[in-house]
């Protein structure tokens, strides 16, 4: 059973930075894409960033492009999201996703950006 554990969330002032990390364990597939989603209060969960197995392709939502960077370390089965120039509208619960034949989700980590 694949397990995803996120860390690195917290409270930061607008303009600040945070780095989220997600560690996968327990029978991870041979190859898999990973990504980050978020759910803001009162809104649907939305895609934030994704990265392929090799890291050769990365995708971002328009709202975070140029501010967030997704990366991964396959030797450690981790994916990270470096978030810079944070805005109050980035406040949300951030979820790690592993996509293979089945999609797996972490429990989420809260990011709060104060104005």
trRosetta pair geometry for C-beta under 8 A, 3 or more apart (Angstrom, degrees):
i j d omega theta_ij theta_ji phi_ij phi_ji
1 26 5.3 -26 80 150 57 133
1 27 6.4 81 23 41 21 128
2 24 6.2 -19 -166 -164 101 100
2 25 7.5 145 -154 77 54 37
2 26 5.4 169 -113 87 28 96
2 27 5.9 -106 -66 79 67 83
2 28 5.8 88 -115 -93 107 59
2 29 7.8 -27 -73 -19 137 77
2 98 6.2 -113 158 71 147 147
2 104 4.6 -68 94 -98 128 166
3 24 7.2 149 78 -155 49 50
3 25 5.1 -23 62 65 98 86
3 26 4.7 65 7 21 94 135
4 22 5.6 0 -172 -176 100 109
4 23 7.3 160 -151 78 51 42
4 24 5.5 -18 -98 -98 76 72
4 96 4.8 -153 166 91 132 120
4 97 7.7 -3 -118 -93 177 16
4 98 6.0 -173 -72 -13 129 112
4 104 5.8 143 -20 131 121 108
4 105 6.6 -120 48 143 136 20
4 106 3.7 -98 110 -74 108 85
4 107 7.8 179 88 -6 82 63
5 22 6.8 159 78 -153 40 59
5 23 5.1 -15 58 56 95 91
5 25 7.5 7 2 10 108 110
5 106 6.3 156 -92 -136 12 114
5 107 7.6 6 -120 17 53 102
6 9 7.1 46 135 -24 113 108
6 20 6.2 -13 -165 -173 103 106
6 21 7.1 151 -154 83 54 45
6 22 4.9 -24 -95 -96 70 84
6 94 6.8 180 -169 98 156 91
6 95 7.2 -122 -40 -134 150 33
6 96 5.0 175 -74 -15 104 115
6 106 4.6 107 -24 143 101 155
6 107 6.9 -141 25 54 101 70
6 108 6.5 -22 38 -162 144 8
6 109 4.2 -131 118 -21 123 117
7 20 7.2 157 81 -155 40 60
7 21 5.3 -17 61 62 89 92
7 22 7.8 166 18 -83 66 40
7 23 7.8 13 5 -1 109 101
7 109 6.5 160 -106 -93 14 152
8 18 6.2 133 153 170 96 95
8 19 5.3 -90 -162 96 143 57
8 20 4.3 -177 77 -110 127 41
8 21 5.2 109 -24 10 132 77
8 109 6.6 72 58 137 62 161
9 18 7.0 44 -126 174 35 146
9 20 6.4 31 -62 -102 69 101
9 94 6.5 178 -88 35 115 110
9 109 3.4 -178 -20 151 130 103
9 110 4.9 125 152 66 143 45
9 111 4.9 -112 -142 -66 93 67
10 18 6.4 -179 47 -120 92 130
10 110 7.6 88 -70 92 17 80
10 111 7.1 10 44 -119 37 57
10 112 7.3 -85 135 37 33 84
11 112 4.7 -20 -107 73 73 108
11 113 8.0 169 -156 -83 52 26
11 114 6.6 31 -174 -20 96 109
12 16 3.9 -138 171 87 113 137
12 17 7.1 -135 -166 54 157 21
12 18 5.5 -142 -23 -49 149 107
12 86 5.7 69 96 58 125 154
12 111 7.7 -23 20 -166 106 84
12 112 7.4 149 25 84 60 58
12 113 5.8 -23 74 -110 83 68
12 114 7.4 -169 93 19 32 81
13 16 5.0 99 62 -21 66 124
13 113 7.3 62 175 -163 13 67
13 114 5.4 -46 -111 67 57 93
14 86 6.3 -132 -134 97 43 76
14 87 5.9 35 -137 -127 98 39
14 88 5.9 -35 -82 -41 114 78
14 113 5.7 84 -83 167 63 104
14 114 6.7 -108 -24 90 79 45
14 115 5.3 30 -25 -119 134 45
15 85 6.2 -22 -134 -136 45 51
15 86 6.8 -54 22 53 12 67
16 86 5.4 -29 67 35 66 116
16 113 7.5 -173 49 -131 99 92
17 82 7.2 -6 -169 -177 112 79
17 83 6.2 161 -154 91 62 61
17 84 4.7 -11 -104 -106 105 62
17 85 7.7 20 -79 -14 80 37
17 86 6.6 169 -91 -18 30 106
18 83 4.9 -2 60 59 79 113
18 86 6.6 44 6 -59 97 144
18 111 6.2 -175 67 -130 162 113
19 80 6.2 -5 -178 -173 97 111
19 81 7.1 166 -157 82 51 50
19 82 5.2 -12 -110 -107 89 65
19 83 7.0 -173 -84 21 37 74
20 36 7.0 101 87 -115 141 141
20 80 6.6 158 86 -158 55 57
20 81 4.3 1 55 52 105 100
20 83 7.0 45 -4 -11 97 114
20 94 5.8 -81 -105 106 165 149
20 96 7.8 -166 147 -68 119 99
20 109 6.3 166 -132 67 113 139
20 111 7.5 -66 -65 -66 122 125
21 78 5.9 -11 -171 -170 97 119
21 79 7.5 158 -155 84 51 42
21 80 5.0 -19 -102 -104 71 84
21 81 8.0 -158 -69 22 34 66
22 34 7.2 -178 81 -176 131 129
22 36 7.7 -179 -19 -87 138 90
22 78 6.4 154 79 -155 51 66
22 79 4.9 -9 57 59 105 87
22 80 7.5 -171 19 -79 71 38
22 96 3.3 129 -119 -109 153 153
22 106 5.8 -118 -136 -48 115 150
23 76 7.3 -69 -124 148 94 93
23 77 6.3 72 -163 101 65 89
23 78 5.0 -26 -98 -98 66 90
24 28 5.0 81 135 -91 123 130
24 34 7.6 -122 -37 -102 134 129
24 77 4.3 -109 63 162 91 109
24 78 7.2 -168 12 -82 77 38
24 79 7.8 47 -21 -2 106 94
24 98 5.7 86 -104 -74 137 146
24 104 7.8 98 -128 92 110 141
25 28 7.2 -73 -132 -38 10 105
25 77 6.7 126 -72 104 53 147
28 32 6.7 -112 179 12 95 140
28 77 5.7 -171 -20 -133 166 132
28 98 7.2 -98 -135 -169 97 154
29 32 4.7 108 62 -52 116 115
29 98 7.8 161 19 157 105 116
29 100 3.8 122 -3 -114 162 160
29 101 7.2 152 -100 9 146 86
31 53 4.3 -7 -166 -111 97 157
31 100 7.4 138 91 -117 51 101
32 53 6.2 113 52 -88 28 99
32 98 5.3 25 148 -176 141 91
32 99 6.1 159 -172 74 89 46
32 100 4.2 -57 -105 -70 106 94
33 50 6.1 21 167 -178 116 107
33 51 6.8 174 -160 87 77 43
33 52 5.3 -44 -107 -119 95 45
33 53 6.3 -78 -74 -43 54 68
33 98 7.7 153 84 -160 49 46
33 99 4.5 -18 67 63 96 106
33 100 7.8 168 26 -71 66 50
34 50 7.1 174 96 -150 38 66
34 51 5.8 -12 65 59 81 90
34 70 8.0 -174 100 177 91 123
34 72 5.9 123 47 -94 134 135
34 79 4.1 -154 126 -60 145 153
34 96 7.1 -16 -171 -173 102 90
34 97 6.6 155 -160 86 54 60
34 98 5.4 -19 -105 -104 82 63
34 99 7.1 -177 -84 18 30 79
35 47 7.0 -23 158 -148 137 89
35 48 7.3 156 169 60 91 76
35 49 6.0 -169 -153 99 81 50
35 50 3.4 -24 -98 -102 121 78
35 51 6.7 163 -83 15 67 62
35 59 8.0 -20 -115 63 123 96
35 70 7.2 -13 -127 -143 57 157
35 79 7.5 -70 -51 160 15 161
35 96 7.7 152 86 -159 39 50
35 97 4.8 -18 66 62 83 108
35 99 6.9 16 11 -8 108 117
36 48 4.3 -47 102 66 95 121
36 49 5.0 20 42 49 103 85
36 50 7.5 -154 24 -70 58 53
36 70 6.6 -159 5 -102 113 119
36 79 7.6 -163 -49 126 92 124
36 81 4.9 22 -42 -68 160 146
36 94 5.9 -8 -170 -173 110 103
36 95 6.9 147 -157 77 58 48
36 96 6.2 -32 -101 -103 70 50
36 97 7.0 -178 -85 16 19 90
37 45 5.2 39 154 173 126 104
37 46 6.3 170 -160 84 85 32
37 47 5.6 -50 -106 -103 85 38
37 48 5.8 173 -110 1 24 92
37 94 7.3 157 84 -156 40 55
37 95 4.8 -19 66 62 90 101
37 97 5.9 56 -6 -26 106 126
38 45 6.9 176 91 -150 25 67
38 46 6.1 -23 62 59 73 81
38 48 5.3 67 -7 -53 102 125
38 90 7.8 -37 166 -168 172 63
38 92 3.8 73 172 115 114 144
38 93 6.5 159 -155 79 69 43
38 94 4.8 -29 -97 -100 93 64
38 95 6.8 173 -87 14 36 77
38 111 7.6 -51 -129 38 128 121
39 43 6.4 -176 -164 83 63 82
39 44 7.1 -88 -125 149 90 23
39 45 4.3 -44 -75 -91 100 71
39 46 7.3 139 -88 10 50 69
39 92 5.7 158 73 -169 30 105
39 93 5.2 -12 57 55 89 95
39 95 7.2 37 -5 -12 97 116
39 108 7.7 -40 32 -126 107 139
40 43 4.4 27 66 35 90 127
40 46 8.0 -5 2 16 93 115
40 89 7.5 -23 -108 -172 153 61
40 91 6.3 84 -128 93 97 70
40 92 4.2 -68 -77 -94 65 100
41 91 7.7 -15 0 118 98 106
41 92 7.8 -145 -15 -109 59 62
43 46 7.2 -28 139 -20 118 112
43 92 7.9 -58 60 -113 121 114
45 95 7.0 -14 -146 24 126 137
46 61 6.7 54 146 -95 109 157
47 50 7.0 -33 -166 -32 112 110
47 61 5.6 151 99 -64 81 110
48 60 7.3 -24 157 -147 51 67
48 61 5.6 -68 -131 4 32 118
48 64 5.8 35 -163 8 82 156
48 68 6.8 -51 167 112 103 169
48 81 7.2 26 118 -137 132 147
48 94 7.1 -15 -7 -135 160 98
49 58 6.9 -5 -173 -176 97 95
49 59 6.7 165 -153 87 51 55
49 60 4.9 -7 -105 -105 85 72
49 61 7.2 -94 -60 2 57 78
49 64 6.6 -87 -53 92 102 140
49 68 5.7 -134 -50 121 139 127
49 69 7.9 121 -145 177 161 11
49 70 4.0 176 141 -43 131 130
49 81 6.1 146 50 -119 136 109
50 58 6.9 171 88 -153 51 52
50 59 4.8 -1 54 53 96 100
50 70 6.8 109 47 89 4 172
50 97 7.9 -40 -106 72 95 116
51 55 5.8 1 177 -117 116 58
51 57 7.2 159 -150 89 49 55
51 58 4.9 -9 -101 -105 81 82
51 59 7.8 -166 -70 21 42 68
51 70 4.8 -157 -39 123 117 120
51 71 7.0 116 -84 -115 167 16
51 72 5.4 -177 100 -17 142 118
51 79 6.6 172 45 -137 125 117
52 55 6.6 -137 70 -46 73 14
52 56 5.9 -39 65 50 126 74
52 57 4.5 52 -6 51 125 94
52 58 7.7 -115 6 -66 77 47
53 74 7.2 55 -175 -94 71 132
54 57 7.8 61 65 10 93 75
55 58 7.3 4 -167 -56 59 99
55 71 7.1 27 -134 -149 121 61
55 72 5.8 -152 -83 47 103 100
58 70 5.5 171 -147 63 117 105
60 64 5.4 -122 -176 83 110 93
60 65 4.4 139 103 -86 130 76
60 68 6.3 159 -134 73 125 104
60 70 7.4 -179 -81 -3 91 112
61 64 5.3 63 63 21 89 96
61 65 7.0 -139 89 -34 39 86
62 65 5.7 -38 -139 4 33 120
63 89 7.6 -105 -173 118 127 121
64 67 5.4 -106 -167 62 60 101
64 68 4.1 -3 165 11 117 125
64 83 7.6 -61 -151 -124 119 90
64 90 7.5 93 -96 -110 101 110
65 68 7.6 -52 -81 42 20 86
67 83 6.9 25 138 -159 93 61
67 84 5.3 -144 -169 72 69 75
67 85 4.6 -103 -132 60 111 108
67 86 7.6 140 168 -75 129 41
68 81 6.0 -11 -169 -174 111 93
68 82 6.7 155 -158 83 55 56
68 83 5.1 -11 -106 -105 90 67
68 84 7.2 -178 -81 25 40 69
69 81 7.4 157 78 -156 44 47
69 82 4.5 -6 56 56 95 108
69 84 7.8 27 0 1 97 106
70 79 6.8 -3 -171 -179 95 102
70 80 7.2 161 -153 84 49 53
70 81 5.5 -16 -100 -102 73 73
70 82 7.9 -159 -72 22 26 73
71 79 7.2 168 89 -156 41 59
71 80 5.1 -11 62 57 88 99
71 82 7.3 27 6 -7 109 106
72 78 6.6 173 -152 95 63 53
72 79 4.5 -25 -100 -103 91 74
72 80 7.2 178 -84 15 40 71
73 76 4.4 19 108 36 117 106
73 77 7.7 -37 92 17 74 18
73 78 4.9 10 50 56 98 96
73 79 8.0 -167 22 -78 62 35
73 80 7.8 40 -6 -11 96 106
74 77 6.9 31 -159 -78 39 45
79 96 6.5 147 65 -145 117 112
81 94 7.2 -133 59 178 153 146
83 86 5.7 54 142 -79 108 101
83 90 6.9 141 -172 179 135 151
83 111 7.4 27 57 -148 168 152
86 90 5.1 -106 -157 50 84 149
86 111 7.8 -130 -143 168 138 119
86 113 4.6 -151 145 -111 114 135
87 90 5.1 112 58 -11 69 99
87 113 6.1 87 100 121 22 156
88 91 5.9 -17 -179 -15 53 114
88 113 5.0 -151 -100 99 36 100
88 114 7.0 18 -101 -156 93 12
88 115 4.7 -16 -61 -62 134 94
89 113 7.8 -36 33 64 31 131
90 111 6.5 -55 133 120 93 126
90 113 5.1 58 62 -6 96 144
91 111 6.4 -153 -130 105 42 74
91 112 5.1 34 -130 -130 103 50
91 113 5.1 -130 -60 29 84 81
92 111 6.1 5 57 57 59 97
93 108 4.2 18 169 -180 112 129
93 109 6.9 151 -158 69 68 25
93 110 5.5 -37 -101 -93 72 61
93 111 7.6 155 -105 18 22 73
94 108 6.5 146 71 -152 36 71
94 109 5.5 -28 60 62 91 80
94 110 7.8 157 14 -103 78 11
94 111 5.5 41 -16 -7 116 119
95 105 5.6 -11 178 -162 123 99
95 106 5.6 177 -159 59 67 87
95 107 7.9 -151 -121 88 86 15
95 108 4.8 -36 -83 -92 81 80
96 105 7.2 142 80 -159 58 48
96 106 3.9 51 45 -4 97 130
97 103 6.4 -18 -165 -168 103 97
97 104 7.0 149 -157 79 52 53
97 105 5.8 -15 -102 -101 71 67
97 106 7.6 -106 -59 4 39 84
98 103 7.3 157 81 -157 53 48
98 104 4.4 -5 55 56 101 105
99 103 5.3 -8 -108 -108 73 80
99 104 7.9 -154 -69 26 35 68
100 103 7.9 176 35 -79 53 38
100 104 7.9 17 17 -3 93 102
106 109 7.7 -16 123 -19 131 88
